[in-house]
């Protein structure tokens, strides 16, 4: 397959670069690395699929950094492989189903973290009353924490599995 028509510019307007910077900062706030957001933005706004070499040139970062970030974004299905070019070059495009991307990330990342919290909380609760007392663990606060964790877990599940999430993440 000829990929000559996928030749993307390697220099972008400063306004584009500034937006990529801010998107990267935003995704960093949510637990990803800034580079993830920057790469996603370049791929998402591109009319044609983009290869890693173009991303390296645009972002002025190492090939290794782009490679690792692309691997992560592929893992979460945030970006997809559109086609393969010469010499194992992958051309990438953004997953167009943003709601599915968000709920998949929640399922594969936040759900796992929440399950770890619930397991640790259960282990703490399994200690005898005397052991918890020797550690000065406040029984009412432990109960409040359990209620908060259960509520947060239920809310996360609602966002991941319900029709409500379709409304929350609906694109105009």
Secondary structure, DSSP 8 states (H G I E B T S, - for coil): ---GGG---S---HHHHHHHHHHHHHHHHTTS-HHHHHHHHHHHH-SS-EEHHHHHHHHT--HHHHHHHHHHHHHTTSEEEEEE-GGG-EEEEE-S-HHHHHHHHIIIIIHHHHHHHHHHHHHHHHS-HHHHHHTT--HHHHHHHHHHHHHHHHHHHHHHHSHHHHHHT---
